[in-house]
Amino acid sequence: MKRILILVALAVCVCACNGTDSGYGYRIRDNRIVYNTPPRPAGQQSMLGFACDPIDTVRIGLVGLGDRGYSALKRLPIIEYASVVALCDLFPDRVEKSQERLEKMGVPRALHEFSGDDGWKSLCELDDIDLVYLAVPWQLHTPMAVYAMEHGKHVAIEVPAATTVEECWALVNTSERTRRHCMMLENCCYDFFELTCLNMAQQGLFGEVVHVEGSYCHNLAPWWDGYQGDWRMIYNRDHRGDVYPTHGLGPVCQLLNIHRGDRMDVLVSMDTDAFNGQAKADERYGEGAVDYANGDLTATLIRTRKGKSILIEHNVVEPRPYNRMYQIVGTKGFASKYPRPGLALGAGSQEVLDSDDLDDERFLSDAQRDSVLAAYKHPIAREMEDLARKVGGHGGMDFIMDSRLIYCLHNGLPLDEDVYDAAEWSSVVELSEVSIRHGSMPVVMPDFTRGEWDRLDGVRFAVK
């Protein structure tokens, strides 16, 4: 009998590791973790290049009025063709504070107010809103977004859009089934330097881009107490892996035309022990009260189907300067943003600089760099820069992000970032943790476009 039980246990382990999982799980095959890419359910259509009917005035319901949501109220009401008509937060005093901000800005108070645990559902069920804008804790993003799309609303979600692969598929399937946009609000894609480098890459100044880097290295010591209910510390406490990958990953995925000609294929993650993380947890909860899971630094390396590589890092507990690590390595040039912006273009920049004194192994002088950046400033940045810097929001990139969202909805154009971006970039939360927990085993990433990753030709920001 004992032997039978042992054999049954072994069989269960073998099936769990090597059998075919149903749903959105994975199996281990040939020393690689292989995630399932399920077939598209009947009746669903791809959202690649999707554009909805033009919306005259985009009526917005804003859910979550803490730091990010309240700051969005400084931007959204002044964007042409946008109107905030509904507000919701767990706490009614935040709703009233937000109404007062609208009044001080000289715009009407929102028509609808909701609060409490289920107020967001009532907001999503309204007939007079077009877009639900979610600025709530990560764990609530997907359930709220799915509910909103099922009630006919487009959705914009703060980052990351999802925390598990299953949630990523829920966003994709709901968006495809309901034909509603689902955009993740990745503001770093609209940073002035990132936008200009994207334009330079698309104009060929870097040649073939073969390697890119991005990160979120940000000491959160001054901010941990600001997360209601301690939700962010709790998530980091309970999870290994890159739990916040999209600020570093989003802009570099656009450089590589991910799911617009290439796709992220295989991922490997590795982390350090939780040196400072555990110390912070001991300080917060009592020495030895909890085991802090998230390594002080997590590094994730991704290889694309076309042989490019991506390196991203996560570090939020160590006293180091802020760094998104943005870096481009191409066959004809190089760019990096931190610790200070730099370009090394060599002969590739002669036409712009009219100089023979260029060296591939040296950064351009500050004057030469600024000349190139001015010449290749992204058209969107050129158009919006003055107002964006005045309005603010991470130096203006938040305003550009929100403005582009409203512009595309108003004109019936495809959004800059679609639901597949939201799923691909957010999936690294789970994929990196799974890789680490299996001894940094390679992970074959799911294809959220279901084989259509090369149907579109490059990243394009639609204009009327």
Summary of the structure (lengths in Angstrom):
residues: 464
radius of gyration: 22.8
end to end distance: 72.8
largest distance: 83.7
contacts: 1597
relative contact order: 0.17
helix: 41%
strand: 18%
